[in-house]
Amino acid sequence: KEEITENSAKSSLVNEPHRKGNIILGSFRNKQNALNFRNQLKSEGYNNVEIIPYNSTYRVAVVEINSKEKIYYQLKSIRKKYPNAWLIFISE
């Protein structure tokens, strides 16, 4: 997995085949905290919420998109409530 900031990602090709982007809203060392946050997000209306294990943490992600324009639109919208949200791009 490759972590990319918003500015550096804009210059990369997200629309390449076999690459997807996720918006991360939180990262937790405790799995139960990640589960609680996932449940909170679902109760707020986020449908596509997943927990991604990464090293010794659990990242809570929403939205899985292959389009650069769509993911930046979603990130901008999500950051109104969760200003520390960030993107990761994953090669499949």
N, C-alpha and C positions, 0 to 999 in steps of 0.2 A: 504494500500500500504506500502511496505517495501523498504526502500532505503538502498542500499548496495554499499560499495566501491568496486573497482576492486579486491583488494587483498582479502577482506573477502568473496567476491562472489565466488572466485575460489575454496574455500573450501566447498561451499554450493552446493546442488544438483539442478542445473537449469533444468536438463532434467526430473524432476519429472512431472507427469501429472498435468495439471491445473496450471502450472506456465509459465509465459512468461516474456521476458525481453524487455525493451525499452531503446534506447540510447537517452538521453536528451542532446540537444545542447544549450538550453537556457531556462531561467526562467524569467518571466516578471510579474510585478505588473499590468501593463497596457495591457488590452486585445488587443488593436489596435497594440501595439508594437509586441505582439506575432503573430498576423495575418500578419504583415509586414514581420517578420522574416520567418514565414512559407512560404510566397510567394517567398521570396528570395531563400530559400532552394529548392523550387519546380523549380524555374528558373535555379538553378544550377544542376538540374537533379535528385534530390531526389524525388522519387515517393510516398513513403509511409510516409507522414508527417502528424502528428496530433497534436492537442493542447489538453493537459490534464490539466483540472482545478485541482489545489491542494492548499488547504487552501485559501489564498488570492492571489495566483499567478497563472500564466498560463505557463505550461511547454511545450516547443516545442520538440517533440520527432520524431525520425525516426527509422524505422526498428522495427519489432515485431517478435521476434525469440524465439523458444523453445529449441534451441540447444546451449549448452554452448560454443562449439568450434566455431560455426558460429558467435555468437554474439561478442565474443572476437576478431575474425578476422575483423568484421565490425567496432568495436570500434577502433581498431588499425588504420584502414584505415581512419576513420572519424577524428581521433585526429591529423592527418597530417595537416588538415586545421582548425579544431576546437579543440585545445588542452585541453580545459576545459570540453569537453563532459564527461558525466558520465552515469552509468547504474542504472536503477531501475528494480526490479523484482516484479511482481504482481502475487499474488495468485488469481485464479479465483473462 
